[in-house]
Amino acid sequence: MSQFDYIKEIAKYGLENDQERLLTVINELVEHSKKTKKVNFAIQLQSILKESMRQQSANSLTKVGSDSYQQRQDDRDLQDLILEKITSDYSLENIVADDVIMGELKHFIEEHEKIELLQNFKLPVSNKLLLHGPSGCGKTLASYIIAGELKKMMVVVNLGAIVSSKLGETSKNLSKIFRKAALEDCIVFIDEFDSLGKVRDYSQDHGEMKRVVNTILQLFDYLPQSSIVIAATNQKEMLDSALTRRFDSIIGFSLPNTEQIKNLIELTLSKSGFVLSNKREGTKIMKLCEGLSYYSIQKTLITALKRSLFKQSDKDVKSITKIDSQIWKALVIAEKKSLEINS
């Protein structure tokens, strides 16, 4: 059957309230989507199905204080603690990085692709990853790539909602997030992870400071090996040393060098329909980009593509369009000036 046939049957059995056949068809659509390489759609369907089944179980008559009641309360609270749940199309081909970073990412991904092999030999699986380095250098992108390569759902934590001034509330919020990761076998991504360390600077209760760190250490210890926690920070030195030691893998990111800048430009232009109007001038601008992050460089280039396109009349627009090097150069200079980076 085609995808449309499955959708028609889902509508039919849904309207007829025939749950048994409805679930059968949805599961068949999940398998069909996997076979037709619509993996992200399949993952999202599975997540919806899993959530629906769990909600039905929770919606049965429960008493206050029971596990089911507590789970329902936790789910309501989780809505504020999670920024988004996403699937990713990114792969290792989408990142520009040095050989060390690429090697570490490949090893981490391989461990989860071959998790059963490791478990057969009673070997531990790395599932706690710390990414550190300057802003805009690929930490968040790396998390998307891991999610995409492993075809796992990623939960992006709302750290602003997690951290609380109320006694014990931060630890409780963290426990809810990790419980969800364990139940759904997903990836938890925590950006600005140093903020959890900074709680100790701003809290007036020293006991509360210790409680947050101890909670994270305990949650790390009991995290199922098939679930993954990825933490990112621009200030690794702010983290408690006990926390840092618990990560199975720590990857440091840095600003791109000349070769990586060139690779980033080529990657960005590869499917854009744009080419450099003057290769020599382009090389000079790439040199000018040194000191900027991957994000800033790509931002200036994409803006230059748009402005170069708008500069032409509709009649002049072709499938291959040249980048106005003067526009790009001006954008790079302005970006460095705004970030107070000396040229």
C-alpha positions in Angstrom: 0.0 0.0 0.0 1.0 3.6 -0.5 1.3 6.1 2.3 -2.0 7.7 1.3 -3.8 4.3 1.6 -2.5 3.9 5.1 -3.7 7.4 6.0 -7.2 6.7 4.6 -7.4 3.5 6.7 -6.2 5.4 9.8 -9.0 8.0 9.2 -11.5 5.2 8.6 -10.7 3.2 11.8 -10.3 6.4 13.8 -13.8 7.6 12.9 -15.2 4.1 13.5 -13.4 4.1 16.9 -11.9 0.7 16.1 -8.7 1.0 18.2 -7.4 -2.5 17.5 -7.3 -2.0 13.7 -6.2 1.6 14.1 -3.1 0.6 16.0 -2.3 -2.2 13.5 -2.4 0.2 10.6 -0.3 2.8 12.4 2.3 0.2 13.1 2.2 -0.9 9.5 2.7 2.7 8.4 5.7 3.0 10.7 7.3 0.0 9.1 6.4 1.3 5.6 8.0 4.7 6.4 11.2 3.0 7.5 11.4 0.9 4.3 10.8 4.0 2.2 13.5 5.9 4.1 11.2 8.3 5.8 12.9 7.5 9.1 12.2 10.8 10.9 8.5 10.4 10.1 8.6 6.9 11.5 10.3 8.0 14.7 7.7 10.8 15.2 4.8 8.3 14.6 6.4 5.9 17.1 6.7 8.7 19.7 3.1 9.7 19.2 1.9 6.1 19.5 4.0 5.5 22.6 2.8 8.7 24.3 -0.8 7.9 23.4 -0.6 4.4 24.8 1.0 5.7 28.0 -1.6 8.4 28.4 -4.4 5.8 28.0 -2.9 3.8 30.8 -2.6 6.9 32.9 -6.1 8.0 32.2 -7.6 4.9 33.9 -9.0 5.6 37.4 -6.1 6.4 39.7 -5.8 7.5 43.3 -3.8 10.4 44.5 -0.3 9.3 45.5 -0.2 6.3 43.2 2.6 5.9 40.6 0.2 6.5 37.7 -1.1 9.7 39.3 2.5 10.9 40.0 3.4 10.1 36.3 0.5 12.2 35.1 1.5 15.1 37.3 5.1 14.8 36.1 4.0 15.0 32.4 2.1 18.2 33.1 5.2 19.7 34.7 7.5 18.5 31.9 5.7 20.7 29.4 7.5 23.7 30.8 10.9 21.9 31.3 11.3 20.9 27.7 11.9 23.5 24.9 11.2 20.9 22.1 11.3 17.3 21.1 12.9 16.9 17.7 14.1 14.4 15.2 17.1 15.2 13.0 18.1 14.8 9.4 21.7 15.8 10.0 24.6 13.4 9.5 28.4 13.5 9.9 28.5 15.0 6.3 26.9 18.2 7.7 29.7 19.2 10.0 33.1 20.7 9.4 35.6 19.9 12.2 39.1 18.6 12.7 40.1 15.0 12.6 40.1 14.6 16.4 36.5 15.9 16.8 35.3 13.8 13.8 37.0 10.7 15.3 35.4 11.2 18.7 31.9 11.7 17.3 32.3 8.6 15.1 33.4 6.5 18.1 30.5 7.7 20.2 28.0 7.0 17.5 29.5 3.6 16.8 29.2 2.5 20.4 25.4 3.0 20.2 25.1 1.4 16.8 26.8 -1.7 18.2 25.4 -1.5 21.7 24.3 -5.2 21.7 27.8 -6.3 20.9 29.3 -4.4 23.8 26.6 -5.7 26.1 27.3 -9.3 25.1 30.8 -8.8 26.4 29.6 -6.9 29.4 31.4 -3.7 28.3 30.0 -0.3 29.3 28.5 2.0 26.7 29.4 5.6 26.6 26.2 7.6 27.0 27.3 10.8 28.7 28.9 13.4 26.4 30.2 16.8 27.3 30.8 19.3 24.4 32.7 22.5 25.3 34.2 25.5 23.4 33.3 29.0 22.1 29.8 29.9 20.9 29.0 29.0 17.3 31.7 26.3 16.9 29.4 23.3 16.4 28.4 22.0 19.8 24.6 22.1 19.1 25.1 20.9 15.6 27.1 17.9 16.9 24.1 16.9 19.1 21.8 17.1 16.1 24.2 14.9 14.1 24.3 12.3 16.9 20.5 12.3 17.0 20.3 12.0 13.2 22.9 9.3 12.9 21.3 7.2 15.6 17.7 8.0 14.6 16.8 8.9 18.1 14.4 11.5 19.4 16.1 14.4 21.1 14.7 16.3 24.1 16.0 19.9 24.3 15.9 21.0 28.0 14.6 24.4 29.0 17.3 25.2 31.5 15.7 28.5 32.5 12.7 26.4 33.8 14.9 23.7 35.3 16.9 25.9 37.6 14.8 27.2 40.5 15.5 29.3 43.6 13.1 27.1 45.6 14.7 24.6 47.9 15.0 21.2 46.2 13.1 22.2 43.1 16.1 22.1 40.7 16.9 18.6 41.7 13.3 17.5 41.4 13.1 19.0 37.8 16.3 17.3 36.8 14.9 14.0 38.0 11.8 14.4 35.9 13.8 15.0 32.7 16.1 12.0 33.3 13.1 9.8 34.1 11.6 10.7 30.7 14.9 9.9 29.0 14.9 6.5 30.6 11.3 5.8 29.6 11.5 7.0 26.0 15.1 5.8 25.2 15.9 9.2 23.8 18.7 11.9 23.9 18.6 14.7 26.5 20.4 17.8 25.3 21.3 20.4 28.0 22.8 23.6 26.6 24.7 26.1 28.9 25.3 23.2 31.3 27.6 25.4 33.4 24.4 27.2 34.6 23.8 24.2 36.9 27.2 24.8 38.4 26.5 28.5 38.7 23.5 27.7 41.0 26.1 27.3 43.7 27.3 30.8 43.2 23.9 32.4 43.5 22.3 30.2 46.1 22.4 31.3 49.7 21.9 27.7 50.9 25.2 25.8 50.7 23.2 22.6 51.2 21.2 23.3 48.1 24.4 23.8 46.1 25.6 20.3 47.0 22.2 18.8 46.5 22.0 19.8 42.8 25.5 18.4 42.0 24.8 15.2 43.9 21.5 14.8 42.1 23.1 15.0 38.7 25.8 12.5 39.8 23.2 10.0 40.9 21.1 10.5 37.8 24.2 9.9 35.7 24.8 6.6 37.5 21.3 5.3 37.0 20.8 6.4 33.4 20.1 3.4 31.1 22.9 2.8 28.7 20.6 3.1 25.7 19.6 6.7 26.8 22.0 9.5 26.1 22.8 12.8 27.8 24.6 15.5 25.8 25.7 18.6 27.8 27.2 21.7 26.1 29.0 24.6 27.7 31.1 27.6 26.8 32.7 27.6 30.2 34.0 24.1 31.1 36.0 25.6 33.9 32.8 26.6 35.7 31.7 23.0 36.1 32.2 21.0 39.3 35.2 18.6 38.8 33.1 15.7 40.1 30.6 16.4 37.3 33.2 16.6 34.6 34.7 13.3 35.6 31.4 11.5 35.2 31.2 12.2 31.5 32.3 9.2 29.4 33.5 11.5 26.6 34.6 15.1 26.5 35.0 16.9 23.2 36.5 20.4 22.9 35.5 22.6 20.0 37.5 25.6 18.7 37.4 28.4 16.1 38.0 27.2 12.6 41.4 27.4 11.0 42.1 28.4 7.3 41.4 24.9 5.9 38.2 24.4 7.9 36.9 27.9 6.8 37.5 26.8 3.2 35.7 23.5 3.8 32.8 25.3 5.5 32.4 27.7 2.5 32.5 24.8 0.1 29.9 22.8 2.1 27.6 25.8 2.3 27.9 26.5 -1.4 27.7 22.9 -2.6 23.9 22.8 -3.0 23.1 26.6 -3.1 23.4 27.3 -6.8 25.9 30.1 -6.0 29.6 30.4 -7.0 32.3 32.9 -6.1 32.5 35.7 -8.7 36.3 35.9 -8.2 38.2 33.0 -6.6 41.2 35.2 -5.7 39.0 37.7 -3.9 37.1 34.8 -2.3 40.4 33.5 -0.9 41.1 36.9 0.6 37.7 37.0 2.3 38.2 33.5 3.7 41.5 34.8 5.2 39.6 37.8 6.6 37.1 35.3 8.3 39.8 34.0 10.6 38.9 34.7 14.2 35.1 34.2 13.5 33.1 31.1 14.6 31.6 28.6 12.1 28.2 30.2 12.8 29.3 33.7 12.2 31.1 32.8 8.9 28.1 30.9 7.6 25.8 33.7 8.6 27.7 36.3 6.7 27.9 34.0 3.6 24.2 33.2 3.6 23.3 36.9 4.0 25.7 37.7 1.1 24.0 35.1 -1.1 20.6 36.7 -0.4 21.8 40.2 -1.0 23.6 39.2 -4.2 20.4 37.6 -5.5 18.3 40.6 -4.6 20.8 42.9 -6.3 20.0 41.3 -9.7 16.9 42.0 -11.8 14.4 39.1 -12.2 15.6 38.8 -15.9 19.2 38.3 -14.9 18.6 35.6 -12.3 19.9 32.2 -13.5 20.3 28.7 -11.9 23.9 29.6 -11.1 24.4 32.9 -9.5 27.6 34.7 -8.5 28.2 36.1 -5.1 29.0 39.8 -4.9 32.4 39.6 -3.1 32.2 43.2 -2.0 28.9 42.5 -0.2 30.3 39.5 1.5 33.5 41.3 2.5 31.6 44.2 4.1 29.5 41.7 6.1 32.5 39.9 7.4 34.1 43.2 8.5 30.9 44.3 10.2 30.6 40.9 12.0 34.1 41.2 13.3 33.5 44.7 14.4 30.3 43.8 16.2 32.1 41.0 18.1 35.1 43.3 18.7 37.5 41.0 16.9 40.6 42.7 15.5 41.1 42.0 11.7 
